[in-house]
Structure formats: structure tokens, C-alpha cells
Amino acid sequence: MTTVSPRWFKSSYSNNGGNCIEVATDLLPSHGTVPVRDSKQCAGPVLELRAAAFSTFLAGVKSGQFETL
């Protein structure tokens, strides 16, 4: 059995201001989830979102449903 390690990345739109998340979409085919973590705390907790939840989150971000600080 092969264990797949997540390949983390940040958006190319990130300006390195510290308010970033990282995602690892390479686990979607094998696990059906998209892990998400705080880029400032790489060893910290990871949220594993199901594909549908992650898609809903992205749609909300793109449509401006979340306030920016």
C-alpha cells in the first residue's frame, strides 16, 4: 500500500501578508478530501474538507460572500 503525502500550495494571488491558507488538492482522487491548513502554522491542525464543501467554499470566496479585514 502506498501512502500519499499532501503537496501543499498557496494561491498565486497570495501577497505573503500572513493571512493565507494552503491546500493540497493532490489527495482529492485518493481520499475525496481537500486538506486545508494555516500557512503560518504548517505543523498545526489540518481541516480535511470533502470535495463538495471545498467547492462551495471556493464559490463563496469568488462571489465575495466573505468579508475581508
N, CA, C, O and CB atoms as a CASP TS submission, in Angstrom:
PFRMAT TS
TARGET T0000
AUTHOR 0000-0000-0000
METHOD Language model
MODEL 1
PARENT N/A
ATOM      1  N   MET     1       0.840  -1.185   0.000  1.00  0.00           N
ATOM      2  CA  MET     1       0.000   0.000   0.000  1.00  0.00           C
ATOM      3  C   MET     1       0.883   1.246   0.000  1.00  0.00           C
ATOM      4  O   MET     1       1.869   1.308   0.734  1.00  0.00           O
ATOM      5  CB  MET     1      -0.955   0.000   1.220  1.00  0.00           C
ATOM      6  N   THR     2       0.541   2.217  -0.804  1.00  0.00           N
ATOM      7  CA  THR     2       1.296   3.452  -0.909  1.00  0.00           C
ATOM      8  C   THR     2       0.556   4.569  -0.180  1.00  0.00           C
ATOM      9  O   THR     2      -0.647   4.755  -0.365  1.00  0.00           O
ATOM     10  CB  THR     2       1.531   3.824  -2.387  1.00  0.00           C
ATOM     11  N   THR     3       1.279   5.299   0.638  1.00  0.00           N
ATOM     12  CA  THR     3       0.705   6.446   1.332  1.00  0.00           C
ATOM     13  C   THR     3       1.030   7.703   0.541  1.00  0.00           C
ATOM     14  O   THR     3       2.182   7.944   0.182  1.00  0.00           O
ATOM     15  CB  THR     3       1.240   6.551   2.792  1.00  0.00           C
ATOM     16  N   VAL     4       0.012   8.492   0.276  1.00  0.00           N
ATOM     17  CA  VAL     4       0.196   9.726  -0.477  1.00  0.00           C
ATOM     18  C   VAL     4       0.381  10.870   0.517  1.00  0.00           C
ATOM     19  O   VAL     4      -0.436  11.064   1.417  1.00  0.00           O
ATOM     20  CB  VAL     4      -1.018   9.997  -1.431  1.00  0.00           C
ATOM     21  N   SER     5       1.460  11.619   0.343  1.00  0.00           N
ATOM     22  CA  SER     5       1.702  12.792   1.176  1.00  0.00           C
ATOM     23  C   SER     5       1.137  14.019   0.476  1.00  0.00           C
ATOM     24  O   SER     5       1.252  14.153  -0.742  1.00  0.00           O
ATOM     25  CB  SER     5       3.220  12.970   1.469  1.00  0.00           C
ATOM     26  N   PRO     6       0.534  14.904   1.239  1.00  0.00           N
ATOM     27  CA  PRO     6      -0.031  16.101   0.606  1.00  0.00           C
ATOM     28  C   PRO     6       1.044  17.015   0.035  1.00  0.00           C
ATOM     29  O   PRO     6       2.099  17.206   0.641  1.00  0.00           O
ATOM     30  CB  PRO     6      -0.872  16.873   1.606  1.00  0.00           C
ATOM     31  N   ARG     7       0.766  17.573  -1.132  1.00  0.00           N
ATOM     32  CA  ARG     7       1.624  18.610  -1.725  1.00  0.00           C
ATOM     33  C   ARG     7       0.918  19.934  -1.494  1.00  0.00           C
ATOM     34  O   ARG     7      -0.069  20.245  -2.161  1.00  0.00           O
ATOM     35  CB  ARG     7       1.897  18.355  -3.275  1.00  0.00           C
ATOM     36  N   TRP     8       1.420  20.702  -0.557  1.00  0.00           N
ATOM     37  CA  TRP     8       0.787  21.949  -0.145  1.00  0.00           C
ATOM     38  C   TRP     8       1.134  23.084  -1.092  1.00  0.00           C
ATOM     39  O   TRP     8       2.252  23.162  -1.602  1.00  0.00           O
ATOM     40  CB  TRP     8       1.201  22.308   1.272  1.00  0.00           C
ATOM     41  N   PHE     9       0.163  23.969  -1.326  1.00  0.00           N
ATOM     42  CA  PHE     9       0.446  25.179  -2.097  1.00  0.00           C
ATOM     43  C   PHE     9      -0.467  26.309  -1.662  1.00  0.00           C
ATOM     44  O   PHE     9      -1.560  26.087  -1.142  1.00  0.00           O
ATOM     45  CB  PHE     9       0.286  24.917  -3.601  1.00  0.00           C
ATOM     46  N   LYS    10       0.005  27.520  -1.887  1.00  0.00           N
ATOM     47  CA  LYS    10      -0.768  28.743  -1.640  1.00  0.00           C
ATOM     48  C   LYS    10      -1.162  29.319  -2.987  1.00  0.00           C
ATOM     49  O   LYS    10      -0.530  29.042  -4.006  1.00  0.00           O
ATOM     50  CB  LYS    10       0.048  29.789  -0.791  1.00  0.00           C
ATOM     51  N   SER    11      -2.191  30.105  -2.977  1.00  0.00           N
ATOM     52  CA  SER    11      -2.641  30.771  -4.190  1.00  0.00           C
ATOM     53  C   SER    11      -1.556  31.695  -4.724  1.00  0.00           C
ATOM     54  O   SER    11      -0.804  32.296  -3.957  1.00  0.00           O
ATOM     55  CB  SER    11      -3.930  31.556  -3.926  1.00  0.00           C
ATOM     56  N   SER    12      -1.485  31.800  -6.030  1.00  0.00           N
ATOM     57  CA  SER    12      -0.545  32.746  -6.639  1.00  0.00           C
ATOM     58  C   SER    12      -0.981  34.187  -6.366  1.00  0.00           C
ATOM     59  O   SER    12      -0.196  35.113  -6.568  1.00  0.00           O
ATOM     60  CB  SER    12      -0.437  32.499  -8.162  1.00  0.00           C
ATOM     61  N   TYR    13      -2.219  34.389  -5.910  1.00  0.00           N
ATOM     62  CA  TYR    13      -2.712  35.713  -5.559  1.00  0.00           C
ATOM     63  C   TYR    13      -2.306  36.122  -4.146  1.00  0.00           C
ATOM     64  O   TYR    13      -2.524  37.264  -3.740  1.00  0.00           O
ATOM     65  CB  TYR    13      -4.218  35.755  -5.693  1.00  0.00           C
ATOM     66  N   SER    14      -1.720  35.197  -3.403  1.00  0.00           N
ATOM     67  CA  SER    14      -1.289  35.498  -2.037  1.00  0.00           C
ATOM     68  C   SER    14      -0.169  36.524  -2.076  1.00  0.00           C
ATOM     69  O   SER    14       0.772  36.407  -2.861  1.00  0.00           O
ATOM     70  CB  SER    14      -0.827  34.211  -1.301  1.00  0.00           C
ATOM     71  N   ASN    15      -0.281  37.535  -1.215  1.00  0.00           N
ATOM     72  CA  ASN    15       0.754  38.572  -1.210  1.00  0.00           C
ATOM     73  C   ASN    15       1.719  38.406  -0.042  1.00  0.00           C
ATOM     74  O   ASN    15       2.435  39.344   0.310  1.00  0.00           O
ATOM     75  CB  ASN    15       0.114  39.952  -1.155  1.00  0.00           C
ATOM     76  N   ASN    16       1.742  37.218   0.561  1.00  0.00           N
ATOM     77  CA  ASN    16       2.617  36.906   1.692  1.00  0.00           C
ATOM     78  C   ASN    16       2.397  37.837   2.872  1.00  0.00           C
ATOM     79  O   ASN    16       3.336  38.131   3.611  1.00  0.00           O
ATOM     80  CB  ASN    16       4.062  36.973   1.261  1.00  0.00           C
ATOM     81  N   GLY    17       1.177  38.303   3.058  1.00  0.00           N
ATOM     82  CA  GLY    17       0.850  39.157   4.191  1.00  0.00           C
ATOM     83  C   GLY    17       0.576  38.383   5.465  1.00  0.00           C
ATOM     84  O   GLY    17       0.318  38.981   6.509  1.00  0.00           O
ATOM     85  N   GLY    18       0.628  37.063   5.396  1.00  0.00           N
ATOM     86  CA  GLY    18       0.445  36.250   6.580  1.00  0.00           C
ATOM     87  C   GLY    18      -0.957  35.713   6.781  1.00  0.00           C
ATOM     88  O   GLY    18      -1.165  34.862   7.645  1.00  0.00           O
ATOM     89  N   ASN    19      -1.919  36.179   6.017  1.00  0.00           N
ATOM     90  CA  ASN    19      -3.291  35.700   6.158  1.00  0.00           C
ATOM     91  C   ASN    19      -3.622  34.712   5.046  1.00  0.00           C
ATOM     92  O   ASN    19      -4.546  34.929   4.262  1.00  0.00           O
ATOM     93  CB  ASN    19      -4.282  36.878   6.141  1.00  0.00           C
ATOM     94  N   CYS    20      -2.865  33.635   4.988  1.00  0.00           N
ATOM     95  CA  CYS    20      -3.011  32.694   3.885  1.00  0.00           C
ATOM     96  C   CYS    20      -3.361  31.300   4.391  1.00  0.00           C
ATOM     97  O   CYS    20      -3.055  30.928   5.524  1.00  0.00           O
ATOM     98  CB  CYS    20      -1.730  32.645   3.058  1.00  0.00           C
ATOM     99  N   ILE    21      -4.000  30.558   3.531  1.00  0.00           N
ATOM    100  CA  ILE    21      -4.183  29.140   3.779  1.00  0.00           C
ATOM    101  C   ILE    21      -3.438  28.387   2.692  1.00  0.00           C
ATOM    102  O   ILE    21      -3.140  28.931   1.628  1.00  0.00           O
ATOM    103  CB  ILE    21      -5.699  28.749   3.812  1.00  0.00           C
ATOM    104  N   GLU    22      -3.147  27.141   2.976  1.00  0.00           N
ATOM    105  CA  GLU    22      -2.554  26.252   1.992  1.00  0.00           C
ATOM    106  C   GLU    22      -3.506  25.083   1.795  1.00  0.00           C
ATOM    107  O   GLU    22      -4.177  24.652   2.733  1.00  0.00           O
ATOM    108  CB  GLU    22      -1.135  25.766   2.438  1.00  0.00           C
ATOM    109  N   VAL    23      -3.562  24.576   0.583  1.00  0.00           N
ATOM    110  CA  VAL    23      -4.400  23.424   0.276  1.00  0.00           C
ATOM    111  C   VAL    23      -3.549  22.362  -0.401  1.00  0.00           C
ATOM    112  O   VAL    23      -2.482  22.645  -0.946  1.00  0.00           O
ATOM    113  CB  VAL    23      -5.601  23.826  -0.621  1.00  0.00           C
ATOM    114  N   ALA    24      -4.046  21.137  -0.354  1.00  0.00           N
ATOM    115  CA  ALA    24      -3.352  20.017  -1.007  1.00  0.00           C
ATOM    116  C   ALA    24      -4.385  19.246  -1.827  1.00  0.00           C
ATOM    117  O   ALA    24      -4.981  18.282  -1.346  1.00  0.00           O
ATOM    118  CB  ALA    24      -2.641  19.073   0.051  1.00  0.00           C
ATOM    119  N   THR    25      -4.586  19.679  -3.056  1.00  0.00           N
ATOM    120  CA  THR    25      -5.613  19.065  -3.904  1.00  0.00           C
ATOM    121  C   THR    25      -5.202  17.704  -4.456  1.00  0.00           C
ATOM    122  O   THR    25      -6.022  17.007  -5.054  1.00  0.00           O
ATOM    123  CB  THR    25      -5.943  19.987  -5.049  1.00  0.00           C
ATOM    124  N   ASP    26      -3.944  17.317  -4.262  1.00  0.00           N
ATOM    125  CA  ASP    26      -3.500  16.026  -4.788  1.00  0.00           C
ATOM    126  C   ASP    26      -4.136  14.840  -4.059  1.00  0.00           C
ATOM    127  O   ASP    26      -4.076  13.720  -4.566  1.00  0.00           O
ATOM    128  CB  ASP    26      -1.992  15.928  -4.696  1.00  0.00           C
ATOM    129  N   LEU    27      -4.738  15.047  -2.893  1.00  0.00           N
ATOM    130  CA  LEU    27      -5.378  13.959  -2.162  1.00  0.00           C
ATOM    131  C   LEU    27      -6.833  13.750  -2.577  1.00  0.00           C
ATOM    132  O   LEU    27      -7.467  12.784  -2.153  1.00  0.00           O
ATOM    133  CB  LEU    27      -5.306  14.228  -0.677  1.00  0.00           C
ATOM    134  N   LEU    28      -7.358  14.643  -3.395  1.00  0.00           N
ATOM    135  CA  LEU    28      -8.751  14.536  -3.814  1.00  0.00           C
ATOM    136  C   LEU    28      -9.072  13.199  -4.494  1.00  0.00           C
ATOM    137  O   LEU    28     -10.061  12.567  -4.124  1.00  0.00           O
ATOM    138  CB  LEU    28      -9.083  15.672  -4.751  1.00  0.00           C
ATOM    139  N   PRO    29      -8.279  12.743  -5.469  1.00  0.00           N
ATOM    140  CA  PRO    29      -8.620  11.476  -6.128  1.00  0.00           C
ATOM    141  C   PRO    29      -8.566  10.266  -5.191  1.00  0.00           C
ATOM    142  O   PRO    29      -9.418   9.382  -5.283  1.00  0.00           O
ATOM    143  CB  PRO    29      -7.687  11.245  -7.290  1.00  0.00           C
ATOM    144  N   SER    30      -7.582  10.211  -4.293  1.00  0.00           N
ATOM    145  CA  SER    30      -7.425   9.026  -3.454  1.00  0.00           C
ATOM    146  C   SER    30      -8.234   9.066  -2.166  1.00  0.00           C
ATOM    147  O   SER    30      -8.621   8.014  -1.656  1.00  0.00           O
ATOM    148  CB  SER    30      -5.989   8.844  -3.120  1.00  0.00           C
ATOM    149  N   HIS    31      -8.500  10.252  -1.626  1.00  0.00           N
ATOM    150  CA  HIS    31      -9.189  10.369  -0.352  1.00  0.00           C
ATOM    151  C   HIS    31     -10.550  11.059  -0.446  1.00  0.00           C
ATOM    152  O   HIS    31     -11.369  10.941   0.466  1.00  0.00           O
ATOM    153  CB  HIS    31      -8.327  11.111   0.608  1.00  0.00           C
ATOM    154  N   GLY    32     -10.795  11.771  -1.534  1.00  0.00           N
ATOM    155  CA  GLY    32     -12.053  12.507  -1.680  1.00  0.00           C
ATOM    156  C   GLY    32     -12.128  13.750  -0.822  1.00  0.00           C
ATOM    157  O   GLY    32     -13.206  14.303  -0.607  1.00  0.00           O
ATOM    158  N   THR    33     -10.969  14.193  -0.326  1.00  0.00           N
ATOM    159  CA  THR    33     -10.937  15.388   0.526  1.00  0.00           C
ATOM    160  C   THR    33      -9.863  16.353   0.062  1.00  0.00           C
ATOM    161  O   THR    33      -8.939  15.991  -0.666  1.00  0.00           O
ATOM    162  CB  THR    33     -10.696  15.002   1.990  1.00  0.00           C
ATOM    163  N   VAL    34     -10.013  17.595   0.505  1.00  0.00           N
ATOM    164  CA  VAL    34      -9.012  18.627   0.244  1.00  0.00           C
ATOM    165  C   VAL    34      -8.534  19.133   1.608  1.00  0.00           C
ATOM    166  O   VAL    34      -9.268  19.852   2.287  1.00  0.00           O
ATOM    167  CB  VAL    34      -9.600  19.809  -0.650  1.00  0.00           C
ATOM    168  N   PRO    35      -7.321  18.771   2.016  1.00  0.00           N
ATOM    169  CA  PRO    35      -6.788  19.278   3.274  1.00  0.00           C
ATOM    170  C   PRO    35      -6.483  20.773   3.174  1.00  0.00           C
ATOM    171  O   PRO    35      -6.006  21.256   2.147  1.00  0.00           O
ATOM    172  CB  PRO    35      -5.523  18.503   3.668  1.00  0.00           C
ATOM    173  N   VAL    36      -6.768  21.495   4.262  1.00  0.00           N
ATOM    174  CA  VAL    36      -6.542  22.934   4.339  1.00  0.00           C
ATOM    175  C   VAL    36      -5.834  23.229   5.652  1.00  0.00           C
ATOM    176  O   VAL    36      -6.197  22.687   6.695  1.00  0.00           O
ATOM    177  CB  VAL    36      -7.883  23.733   4.228  1.00  0.00           C
ATOM    178  N   ARG    37      -4.811  24.100   5.599  1.00  0.00           N
ATOM    179  CA  ARG    37      -4.104  24.471   6.826  1.00  0.00           C
ATOM    180  C   ARG    37      -3.696  25.933   6.775  1.00  0.00           C
ATOM    181  O   ARG    37      -3.689  26.556   5.713  1.00  0.00           O
ATOM    182  CB  ARG    37      -2.867  23.577   7.036  1.00  0.00           C
ATOM    183  N   ASP    38      -3.356  26.467   7.936  1.00  0.00           N
ATOM    184  CA  ASP    38      -2.855  27.835   8.085  1.00  0.00           C
ATOM    185  C   ASP    38      -1.398  27.841   7.635  1.00  0.00           C
ATOM    186  O   ASP    38      -0.596  27.048   8.127  1.00  0.00           O
ATOM    187  CB  ASP    38      -2.998  28.350   9.572  1.00  0.00           C
ATOM    188  N   SER    39      -1.054  28.716   6.717  1.00  0.00           N
ATOM    189  CA  SER    39       0.311  28.731   6.190  1.00  0.00           C
ATOM    190  C   SER    39       1.338  29.167   7.228  1.00  0.00           C
ATOM    191  O   SER    39       2.528  28.895   7.076  1.00  0.00           O
ATOM    192  CB  SER    39       0.388  29.645   4.991  1.00  0.00           C
ATOM    193  N   LYS    40       0.882  29.847   8.288  1.00  0.00           N
ATOM    194  CA  LYS    40       1.808  30.281   9.339  1.00  0.00           C
ATOM    195  C   LYS    40       2.099  29.163  10.337  1.00  0.00           C
ATOM    196  O   LYS    40       3.088  29.228  11.067  1.00  0.00           O
ATOM    197  CB  LYS    40       1.240  31.493  10.074  1.00  0.00           C
ATOM    198  N   GLN    41       1.252  28.145  10.376  1.00  0.00           N
ATOM    199  CA  GLN    41       1.413  27.049  11.323  1.00  0.00           C
ATOM    200  C   GLN    41       1.370  25.716  10.589  1.00  0.00           C
ATOM    201  O   GLN    41       0.418  24.948  10.727  1.00  0.00           O
ATOM    202  CB  GLN    41       0.323  27.102  12.410  1.00  0.00           C
ATOM    203  N   CYS    42       2.391  25.456   9.822  1.00  0.00           N
ATOM    204  CA  CYS    42       2.428  24.253   8.985  1.00  0.00           C
ATOM    205  C   CYS    42       2.333  22.959   9.784  1.00  0.00           C
ATOM    206  O   CYS    42       1.825  21.958   9.279  1.00  0.00           O
ATOM    207  CB  CYS    42       3.692  24.241   8.172  1.00  0.00           C
ATOM    208  N   ALA    43       2.808  22.967  11.009  1.00  0.00           N
ATOM    209  CA  ALA    43       2.727  21.772  11.847  1.00  0.00           C
ATOM    210  C   ALA    43       1.435  21.742  12.664  1.00  0.00           C
ATOM    211  O   ALA    43       1.215  20.821  13.450  1.00  0.00           O
ATOM    212  CB  ALA    43       3.934  21.702  12.780  1.00  0.00           C
ATOM    213  N   GLY    44       0.591  22.742  12.478  1.00  0.00           N
ATOM    214  CA  GLY    44      -0.649  22.847  13.245  1.00  0.00           C
ATOM    215  C   GLY    44      -1.748  21.969  12.678  1.00  0.00           C
ATOM    216  O   GLY    44      -1.487  21.081  11.866  1.00  0.00           O
ATOM    217  N   PRO    45      -2.980  22.218  13.105  1.00  0.00           N
ATOM    218  CA  PRO    45      -4.111  21.387  12.677  1.00  0.00           C
ATOM    219  C   PRO    45      -4.412  21.531  11.189  1.00  0.00           C
ATOM    220  O   PRO    45      -4.124  22.552  10.564  1.00  0.00           O
ATOM    221  CB  PRO    45      -5.346  21.741  13.479  1.00  0.00           C
ATOM    222  N   VAL    46      -5.001  20.474  10.652  1.00  0.00           N
ATOM    223  CA  VAL    46      -5.393  20.430   9.242  1.00  0.00           C
ATOM    224  C   VAL    46      -6.881  20.107   9.171  1.00  0.00           C
ATOM    225  O   VAL    46      -7.347  19.162   9.808  1.00  0.00           O
ATOM    226  CB  VAL    46      -4.546  19.374   8.444  1.00  0.00           C
ATOM    227  N   LEU    47      -7.616  20.884   8.403  1.00  0.00           N
ATOM    228  CA  LEU    47      -9.019  20.582   8.142  1.00  0.00           C
ATOM    229  C   LEU    47      -9.092  19.776   6.857  1.00  0.00           C
ATOM    230  O   LEU    47      -8.493  20.157   5.851  1.00  0.00           O
ATOM    231  CB  LEU    47      -9.881  21.885   8.043  1.00  0.00           C
ATOM    232  N   GLU    48      -9.817  18.671   6.880  1.00  0.00           N
ATOM    233  CA  GLU    48      -9.999  17.880   5.666  1.00  0.00           C
ATOM    234  C   GLU    48     -11.433  18.088   5.192  1.00  0.00           C
ATOM    235  O   GLU    48     -12.380  17.570   5.783  1.00  0.00           O
ATOM    236  CB  GLU    48      -9.694  16.354   5.916  1.00  0.00           C
ATOM    237  N   LEU    49     -11.572  18.850   4.122  1.00  0.00           N
ATOM    238  CA  LEU    49     -12.889  19.174   3.590  1.00  0.00           C
ATOM    239  C   LEU    49     -13.260  18.218   2.465  1.00  0.00           C
ATOM    240  O   LEU    49     -12.436  17.909   1.604  1.00  0.00           O
ATOM    241  CB  LEU    49     -12.927  20.623   3.092  1.00  0.00           C
ATOM    242  N   ARG    50     -14.475  17.764   2.478  1.00  0.00           N
ATOM    243  CA  ARG    50     -14.956  16.952   1.353  1.00  0.00           C
ATOM    244  C   ARG    50     -14.994  17.831   0.114  1.00  0.00           C
ATOM    245  O   ARG    50     -15.100  19.053   0.212  1.00  0.00           O
ATOM    246  CB  ARG    50     -16.371  16.337   1.648  1.00  0.00           C
ATOM    247  N   ALA    51     -14.910  17.212  -1.038  1.00  0.00           N
ATOM    248  CA  ALA    51     -14.835  17.954  -2.304  1.00  0.00           C
ATOM    249  C   ALA    51     -15.992  18.933  -2.463  1.00  0.00           C
ATOM    250  O   ALA    51     -15.777  20.069  -2.885  1.00  0.00           O
ATOM    251  CB  ALA    51     -14.820  16.986  -3.481  1.00  0.00           C
ATOM    252  N   ALA    52     -17.223  18.517  -2.132  1.00  0.00           N
ATOM    253  CA  ALA    52     -18.379  19.390  -2.296  1.00  0.00           C
ATOM    254  C   ALA    52     -18.289  20.608  -1.375  1.00  0.00           C
ATOM    255  O   ALA    52     -18.634  21.718  -1.779  1.00  0.00           O
ATOM    256  CB  ALA    52     -19.670  18.616  -2.020  1.00  0.00           C
ATOM    257  N   ALA    53     -17.826  20.402  -0.141  1.00  0.00           N
ATOM    258  CA  ALA    53     -17.690  21.516   0.804  1.00  0.00           C
ATOM    259  C   ALA    53     -16.618  22.492   0.329  1.00  0.00           C
ATOM    260  O   ALA    53     -16.797  23.706   0.433  1.00  0.00           O
ATOM    261  CB  ALA    53     -17.345  20.994   2.215  1.00  0.00           C
ATOM    262  N   PHE    54     -15.512  21.976  -0.190  1.00  0.00           N
ATOM    263  CA  PHE    54     -14.450  22.846  -0.681  1.00  0.00           C
ATOM    264  C   PHE    54     -14.929  23.643  -1.896  1.00  0.00           C
ATOM    265  O   PHE    54     -14.620  24.828  -2.021  1.00  0.00           O
ATOM    266  CB  PHE    54     -13.199  22.020  -1.039  1.00  0.00           C
ATOM    267  N   SER    55     -15.675  23.005  -2.781  1.00  0.00           N
ATOM    268  CA  SER    55     -16.219  23.704  -3.953  1.00  0.00           C
ATOM    269  C   SER    55     -17.170  24.816  -3.538  1.00  0.00           C
ATOM    270  O   SER    55     -17.157  25.901  -4.118  1.00  0.00           O
ATOM    271  CB  SER    55     -16.943  22.718  -4.878  1.00  0.00           C
ATOM    272  N   THR    56     -17.998  24.544  -2.529  1.00  0.00           N
ATOM    273  CA  THR    56     -18.907  25.566  -2.016  1.00  0.00           C
ATOM    274  C   THR    56     -18.137  26.730  -1.411  1.00  0.00           C
ATOM    275  O   THR    56     -18.492  27.890  -1.619  1.00  0.00           O
ATOM    276  CB  THR    56     -19.853  24.967  -0.977  1.00  0.00           C
ATOM    277  N   PHE    57     -17.081  26.419  -0.662  1.00  0.00           N
ATOM    278  CA  PHE    57     -16.227  27.457  -0.082  1.00  0.00           C
ATOM    279  C   PHE    57     -15.615  28.326  -1.179  1.00  0.00           C
ATOM    280  O   PHE    57     -15.657  29.553  -1.093  1.00  0.00           O
ATOM    281  CB  PHE    57     -15.116  26.824   0.777  1.00  0.00           C
ATOM    282  N   LEU    58     -15.049  27.700  -2.203  1.00  0.00           N
ATOM    283  CA  LEU    58     -14.445  28.462  -3.301  1.00  0.00           C
ATOM    284  C   LEU    58     -15.464  29.346  -4.009  1.00  0.00           C
ATOM    285  O   LEU    58     -15.169  30.492  -4.349  1.00  0.00           O
ATOM    286  CB  LEU    58     -13.803  27.515  -4.304  1.00  0.00           C
ATOM    287  N   ALA    59     -16.649  28.818  -4.228  1.00  0.00           N
ATOM    288  CA  ALA    59     -17.696  29.620  -4.879  1.00  0.00           C
ATOM    289  C   ALA    59     -18.036  30.845  -4.025  1.00  0.00           C
ATOM    290  O   ALA    59     -18.250  31.933  -4.559  1.00  0.00           O
ATOM    291  CB  ALA    59     -18.970  28.763  -5.123  1.00  0.00           C
ATOM    292  N   GLY    60     -18.084  30.670  -2.707  1.00  0.00           N
ATOM    293  CA  GLY    60     -18.351  31.793  -1.818  1.00  0.00           C
ATOM    294  C   GLY    60     -17.258  32.837  -1.857  1.00  0.00           C
ATOM    295  O   GLY    60     -17.535  34.036  -1.850  1.00  0.00           O
ATOM    296  N   VAL    61     -16.016  32.385  -1.897  1.00  0.00           N
ATOM    297  CA  VAL    61     -14.885  33.317  -1.981  1.00  0.00           C
ATOM    298  C   VAL    61     -14.958  34.102  -3.283  1.00  0.00           C
ATOM    299  O   VAL    61     -14.819  35.325  -3.291  1.00  0.00           O
ATOM    300  CB  VAL    61     -13.535  32.561  -1.881  1.00  0.00           C
ATOM    301  N   LYS    62     -15.174  33.396  -4.372  1.00  0.00           N
ATOM    302  CA  LYS    62     -15.205  34.056  -5.680  1.00  0.00           C
ATOM    303  C   LYS    62     -16.360  35.035  -5.822  1.00  0.00           C
ATOM    304  O   LYS    62     -16.252  36.021  -6.551  1.00  0.00           O
ATOM    305  CB  LYS    62     -15.290  33.022  -6.772  1.00  0.00           C
ATOM    306  N   SER    63     -17.474  34.769  -5.125  1.00  0.00           N
ATOM    307  CA  SER    63     -18.629  35.663  -5.247  1.00  0.00           C
ATOM    308  C   SER    63     -18.611  36.792  -4.214  1.00  0.00           C
ATOM    309  O   SER    63     -19.515  37.627  -4.193  1.00  0.00           O
ATOM    310  CB  SER    63     -19.913  34.867  -5.106  1.00  0.00           C
ATOM    311  N   GLY    64     -17.585  36.818  -3.358  1.00  0.00           N
ATOM    312  CA  GLY    64     -17.453  37.899  -2.381  1.00  0.00           C
ATOM    313  C   GLY    64     -18.316  37.751  -1.147  1.00  0.00           C
ATOM    314  O   GLY    64     -18.628  38.750  -0.498  1.00  0.00           O
ATOM    315  N   GLN    65     -18.712  36.537  -0.802  1.00  0.00           N
ATOM    316  CA  GLN    65     -19.576  36.335   0.349  1.00  0.00           C
ATOM    317  C   GLN    65     -18.864  36.520   1.686  1.00  0.00           C
ATOM    318  O   GLN    65     -19.527  36.651   2.714  1.00  0.00           O
ATOM    319  CB  GLN    65     -20.172  34.971   0.288  1.00  0.00           C
ATOM    320  N   PHE    66     -17.545  36.532   1.699  1.00  0.00           N
ATOM    321  CA  PHE    66     -16.800  36.646   2.945  1.00  0.00           C
ATOM    322  C   PHE    66     -16.203  38.039   3.055  1.00  0.00           C
ATOM    323  O   PHE    66     -15.674  38.580   2.084  1.00  0.00           O
ATOM    324  CB  PHE    66     -15.696  35.572   3.029  1.00  0.00           C
ATOM    325  N   GLU    67     -16.294  38.602   4.230  1.00  0.00           N
ATOM    326  CA  GLU    67     -15.722  39.924   4.460  1.00  0.00           C
ATOM    327  C   GLU    67     -14.204  39.840   4.499  1.00  0.00           C
ATOM    328  O   GLU    67     -13.645  38.832   4.931  1.00  0.00           O
ATOM    329  CB  GLU    67     -16.258  40.530   5.768  1.00  0.00           C
ATOM    330  N   THR    68     -13.548  40.880   4.055  1.00  0.00           N
ATOM    331  CA  THR    68     -12.109  40.961   4.183  1.00  0.00           C
ATOM    332  C   THR    68     -11.774  41.954   5.285  1.00  0.00           C
ATOM    333  O   THR    68     -12.495  42.930   5.497  1.00  0.00           O
ATOM    334  CB  THR    68     -11.450  41.370   2.841  1.00  0.00           C
ATOM    335  N   LEU    69     -10.696  41.703   5.972  1.00  0.00           N
ATOM    336  CA  LEU    69     -10.295  42.589   7.070  1.00  0.00           C
ATOM    337  C   LEU    69      -9.329  43.637   6.610  1.00  0.00           C
ATOM    338  O   LEU    69      -8.890  44.465   7.408  1.00  0.00           O
ATOM    339  CB  LEU    69      -9.680  41.801   8.197  1.00  0.00           C
TER
END
